Amino acid sequence: MRRVIACVAHTAGEAETARFGAALGERLDAGACVTLVGPLGAGKTVLVRGLCRGLGIDEPVISPTFILLESFSGRLPVLHVDLYRLEHERELDEIGVFDALGTDTVVLAEWGDRSAHLNEVSELEIRIEPGAEEARTITVSTIPSLTARFKDMAW
């Protein structure tokens, strides 16, 4: 799916990254598919924690690296997947991730670029690049019809 850059944020630490994620989460609609991309330790799970807060989830959010999938109920149902250890894309189908697409469930996929299908259908791609110390540059790209919703998110 073709995406364009909607906004770029610069955060100075984990708390600020999580706050930015919460602001993004507040703007997500039912059925959103979000892929998160960045190197190991970039802050993807911290951002997902924030996204979940913005979606009304108060439970602890950890990276499901070893279990692949965690689900939550908040303002919207959320499926949090971590594709770091994904060996075959069919694993996502087997655990029901593809079944969640097109429903009210928000899919948040860390290492989303490891799934050609999720990467293709995601409406938002969030790229996180670590900088000096705990600084992060976060680039949010969306499908053109969603760009205006995230454009004013100066950080």
Summary of the structure (lengths in Angstrom):
residues: 155
radius of gyration: 14.0
end to end distance: 26.1
largest distance: 39.5
contacts: 512
relative contact order: 0.29
helix: 32%
strand: 28%
